[in-house]
Amino acid sequence: MPEQLWLPGLEAPPTPTDGLFFAVFPDANTAASISKLAQELCGEARARSKPLPAGRLHVTLRHLGNFAGGLPQAHVEAAMQAAAAVRMAPFSVEFNTAESFASKPRPGPLVLTGSEGVVGLHRLHDALAEALHVKGIESRAGSAAVTYTPHVTLAYGLPWAAARPVEPVCWNVRGFALIHSLLGRTRHIVLSRWSLEGAAP
């Protein structure tokens, strides 16, 4: 057998261990209602997958990347500076559809989505994108070719199913947070929070 050549330039990149993203969280009562709905939908699907616990339910606003060996502090600080520059009034959201983010017929995430009820999330997403751009940060969803779809993930690994209406889930968004995700360890750490207090005078 010929000797295998070792090419340092072709080494596999290190496995990401830490993620960074901005998110919006439902209030505790709404999270409990979403969790109950997720349990019902998982039961109907007869899937082994368990719904996400209420404390992990959220809407991702901007994903800022996955990193190996910890978060780069300069990246975190720039993201925090960008978030502090966002000026937007509180708003309400409504999710009224359960749908699969899987590629038929493969299993995948089951999520809640909305239409007119998530316009405020689009605006906050865009405001963050602009503030991050000023700080020199482009998120994974920064490409114009990538469409932002606000959603709440209910469970992973569910069979594909057609979108269906559900009882609307609503709450008032009064702020957002920067989250450190411990990849593969199902842990989210809130690094900082910002309140929505309206446009600057």
Residue pairs with C-beta under 8 A, 6 or more apart in sequence:
13 68
14 68
14 69
15 68
16 66
16 67
16 68
16 183
17 67
17 68
17 69
17 70
17 182
17 183
17 184
18 66
18 67
18 68
18 69
18 70
18 71
18 180
18 181
18 182
18 183
19 63
19 65
19 66
19 67
19 179
19 180
19 181
19 183
20 63
20 64
20 65
20 66
20 67
20 71
20 75
20 76
20 79
20 178
20 179
20 180
20 181
21 60
21 61
21 62
21 63
21 64
21 178
21 179
21 181
22 60
22 61
22 62
22 64
22 79
22 83
22 128
22 176
22 177
22 178
22 179
23 58
23 59
23 60
23 61
23 176
23 177
23 179
24 58
24 59
24 61
24 93
24 121
24 124
24 173
24 175
24 176
24 177
25 31
25 57
25 58
25 59
25 177
26 34
26 57
26 58
26 152
26 169
26 171
27 171
27 172
28 54
30 169
30 170
30 171
31 54
31 55
31 57
32 54
33 169
34 54
34 57
34 112
34 152
34 154
34 169
35 51
35 52
35 53
35 54
35 57
37 98
37 112
37 154
37 166
37 167
37 169
38 51
38 52
38 110
38 154
38 155
39 51
41 51
41 98
41 110
41 154
41 155
41 158
41 166
42 49
42 50
42 51
42 110
42 154
42 155
42 158
45 110
45 158
45 159
45 161
47 107
47 155
47 157
47 158
47 159
48 157
49 107
49 155
49 156
49 157
49 158
50 155
51 154
51 155
52 153
52 154
52 155
52 156
56 186
56 188
57 152
57 153
57 154
58 152
58 179
58 188
59 93
59 121
59 150
59 151
59 152
61 121
61 124
61 125
61 128
61 176
62 125
62 128
62 129
62 132
62 139
62 141
63 139
63 140
63 141
64 75
64 79
64 132
64 137
64 139
64 140
65 75
65 139
65 140
66 183
67 75
71 180
75 137
76 178
76 191
78 132
78 135
78 136
78 137
79 132
79 135
79 137
79 178
80 178
80 191
80 192
81 135
82 128
82 131
82 132
82 134
82 135
82 137
83 128
83 131
83 176
83 178
83 192
83 194
84 194
85 131
85 134
86 124
86 127
86 128
86 131
86 194
86 196
87 127
87 197
87 198
87 199
87 200
88 123
88 124
88 127
88 196
88 198
88 199
89 196
89 197
89 198
89 199
90 172
90 173
90 174
90 175
90 196
90 197
91 120
91 123
91 124
91 172
91 173
91 196
92 117
92 120
92 170
92 171
92 172
92 173
93 114
93 117
93 118
93 120
93 121
93 150
93 170
93 171
93 173
94 114
94 116
94 117
94 118
94 168
94 169
94 170
95 112
95 113
95 114
95 117
95 118
95 151
95 152
95 168
95 169
95 170
96 114
96 115
96 117
96 165
96 166
96 167
96 168
96 169
97 112
97 113
97 114
97 115
97 163
97 164
97 165
97 166
98 110
98 111
98 112
98 113
98 154
98 163
98 164
98 165
98 166
99 110
99 111
99 113
99 161
99 162
99 163
99 164
100 108
100 109
100 110
100 111
100 158
100 159
100 160
100 161
100 162
100 163
101 108
101 109
101 110
101 111
101 151
101 153
102 108
102 109
102 158
102 159
102 160
103 160
104 160
105 159
105 160
106 160
107 157
107 158
107 159
107 160
108 156
108 157
108 158
108 160
109 153
109 154
109 155
109 156
109 157
109 158
110 153
110 154
110 155
110 156
110 158
110 161
111 151
111 152
111 153
111 154
112 151
112 152
112 154
112 166
112 169
113 149
113 150
113 151
113 163
114 150
117 168
117 170
118 150
120 173
121 150
121 173
122 148
122 150
124 173
124 176
124 196
125 141
125 148
125 150
128 176
129 139
129 142
132 138
132 139
132 142
133 142
140 146
141 148
152 169
173 196
174 195
174 196
175 193
175 194
175 195
175 196
176 193
176 194
176 196
177 190
177 191
177 192
177 193
177 194
178 190
178 191
178 192
178 193
179 188
179 189
179 190
179 191
180 188
180 189
180 190
180 191
181 187
181 188
181 189
182 188
182 189
